[in-house]
Amino acid sequence: MGKVAAKIKVMPNSPEIDLDALQERLESTLPEGAKINGVEREEVAFGLVALYPTVIVPDGAGGTEAVEDGFSDVEGVESVGVENVGRI
């Protein structure tokens, strides 16, 4: 079975969110076999910064759905969306 790399956009619900703490909470929700392979940050507007973790997951049923669901449940996350997906 191969692996899939997905770049996921995570929008915090406030500019006051501690992005380092948010990143740690995101990492703690990853399902078994998934890992974060780098995180980019991009200012969106008015001090709000989006996180773009690149997540490596096994190429199986469900794809990135479990990661997206886990990220959505993290305190301080407003929205989660997949930006790019590719096999590695």
For each residue, the residues with C-beta under 8 A, 3 or more apart:
1: 58 59 60
2: 58 59 87 88
3: 56 57 58 59 87 88
4: 56 57 58 59 63 64 85 86 87 88
5: 37 54 55 56 85 86 87 88
6: 54 55 57 63 64 67 82 84 85 86
7: 52 53 54 55 82 83 84 85
8: 52 53 54 55 64 67 68 71 80 81 82 83
9: 50 51 52 79 80 81 82 83
10: 22 26 50 51 52 53 71 77 79 80
11: 44 48 50 77 78 79 80
12: 15 17 19 22 48 49 50 51 76 77 78
13: 17 76 77 78
14: 17 48 76
15: 12 46 47 48 49
16:
17: 12 13 14 21 22 76
18: 21 22
19: 12 22 23 41 49 51
20: 23 24
21: 17 18 24 25
22: 10 12 17 18 19 25 26 51 74 76 77
23: 19 20 26 27 39 51 53
24: 20 21 27 28
25: 21 22 28 29 74 75 76
26: 10 22 23 29 30 36 51 53 70 71 74 77
27: 23 24 30 36
28: 24 25
29: 25 26 67 70 71 73 74
30: 26 27 34 35 36 55 67 70
31: 34 57 66 67 70
32:
33: 57 58
34: 30 31 55 56 57 58 66 67
35: 30 55 56
36: 26 27 30 39 53 54 55 56
37: 5 54 55 56
38: 53 54
39: 23 36 51 52 53 54
40: 51 52 54
41: 19 49 50 51 52
42: 49 50 52
43: 47 48 49 50
44: 11 48 49 50
45: 48
46: 15
47: 15 43
48: 11 12 14 15 43 44 45
49: 12 15 19 41 42 43 44
50: 9 10 11 12 41 42 43 44
51: 9 10 12 19 22 23 26 39 40 41
52: 7 8 9 10 39 40 41 42 83
53: 7 8 10 23 26 36 38 39
54: 5 6 7 8 36 37 38 39 40
55: 5 6 7 8 30 34 35 36 37 64 67
56: 3 4 5 34 35 36 37 88
57: 3 4 6 31 33 34 63 64 66 67
58: 1 2 3 4 33 34
59: 1 2 3 4 63 87
60: 1 63
61:
62: 65 66
63: 4 6 57 59 60 85
64: 4 6 8 55 57 67 68 82 85
65: 62 68 69
66: 31 34 57 62 69 70
67: 6 8 29 30 31 34 55 57 64 70 71
68: 8 64 65 71 72 80 82
69: 65 66 72 73
70: 26 29 30 31 66 67 73 74
71: 8 10 26 29 67 68 74 77 80
72: 68 69 77 79 80
73: 29 69 70 77
74: 22 25 26 29 70 71 77
75: 25
76: 12 13 14 17 22 25
77: 10 11 12 13 22 26 71 72 73 74 80
78: 11 12 13
79: 9 10 11 72
80: 8 9 10 11 68 71 72 77
81: 8 9
82: 6 7 8 9 64 68 85
83: 7 8 9 52
84: 6 7
85: 4 5 6 7 63 64 82
86: 4 5 6
87: 2 3 4 5 59
88: 2 3 4 5 56
